[in-house]
Amino acid sequence: MEEFMIYLVKVGVSLGVFLFIYFLFFRSATFFRFNRIFLLAGIVFSFVVPTIKNSYNVLITIPQIQFIEDSTIVEEASKDQSSAINIWSILFIIYVTGIVLLLMKNIKMYHKIYKLARKGKKSIENDTRIIENKSVTSPFTFFNYVFINSDKLNDTERNLILKHEITHINQKHWIDLLCGECMLLLQWFNPLAWLYVR
C-alpha cells in the first residue's frame, strides 16, 4: 500500500512538470495538434516513468559491532511501525472512497447521456449521427454522436455547431476525454490533474 501511494504522488509530480512545461511554452501556441499530443503523452509518461527503477547496489563493508538489545527500544520501534501501517491503510481507504464516488458520478452522467440518446430523435446527416433532444441544454459530442437541441437554434447556428462537433468526431476527441477521465479516477486528489484535464 505504501509503495502504491508513493507511486501516486510521483505520478502527480510528473503531471505537474508536464503541466508547467505546457503553460510555460505551449499554452498560447496555435499548434493544436502538437498541444494535444503533448498533453496526452504527458498523461502516459506520468504513469509510466515512476515505474522505471534505476537503482544500483553499493557494497559497503562495516566492521562488526556488538549490539545490546534493549526491550523498550524494540517495543517503541514496533509501535511506530504499526502506527505507520495504520496511516497508510487510512490513506488508502480514503483514496479508494474517492475513486468510488467519482466512478458513481461518471456512471450517473453516462446514464443521463443514455437516456438522452434513447428518448431523442435520431438522424444521420453527412455520415454524422445526430440525436435531437429538447433536454439538451448545450450541444455536445459523445463518441460518434452529436447531441443537439435544434429548437433553441436557427439554421445558421445549427450548421455552425454541427461543423464544430463533427470536427471533434473526426479528430477523435473522445480519446482525450477518456484519457482525462481515467487519469482523474486515479488522481482525483490532485488539483493539478483537474487543471490538466481542463
Residue pairs with C-beta under 8 A, 6 or more apart in sequence:
1 88
1 89
1 91
1 92
2 84
2 88
4 92
5 88
5 91
5 92
5 95
7 50
7 51
8 95
8 186
8 187
10 49
10 50
11 46
11 47
11 50
11 186
11 187
12 187
12 190
12 192
12 193
14 45
14 46
14 49
14 50
15 42
15 43
15 46
15 183
15 187
15 190
15 192
15 193
15 196
16 192
18 38
18 39
18 42
18 45
18 46
18 196
19 42
19 192
19 195
19 196
22 35
22 38
22 39
22 42
26 34
26 35
26 38
29 35
36 176
39 176
39 196
40 175
40 176
40 179
42 196
43 179
43 180
43 183
43 196
47 183
47 186
95 189
98 188
98 189
99 185
99 186
99 188
102 184
102 185
102 188
103 185
106 181
106 185
113 142
113 147
116 131
116 133
116 135
116 136
116 147
117 131
117 142
117 145
117 147
119 133
119 135
120 131
120 132
120 133
120 136
120 147
121 131
121 132
121 133
122 129
122 130
122 131
122 132
123 129
123 130
123 132
124 130
125 162
126 166
128 144
128 146
128 162
128 165
128 166
128 169
129 144
129 145
129 146
130 145
130 146
130 148
130 162
131 145
131 146
131 147
131 148
132 148
132 149
132 150
133 147
133 148
133 149
134 149
134 151
135 149
136 147
136 148
136 149
137 149
139 146
139 147
139 148
139 149
139 161
139 165
140 146
140 147
140 165
141 147
141 165
141 168
141 169
141 173
141 174
142 174
143 174
144 169
144 174
146 162
146 165
146 166
146 169
148 158
148 161
148 162
148 165
150 158
153 161
168 174
180 196
180 197
183 193
183 196
183 197
184 193
184 194
184 197
187 193
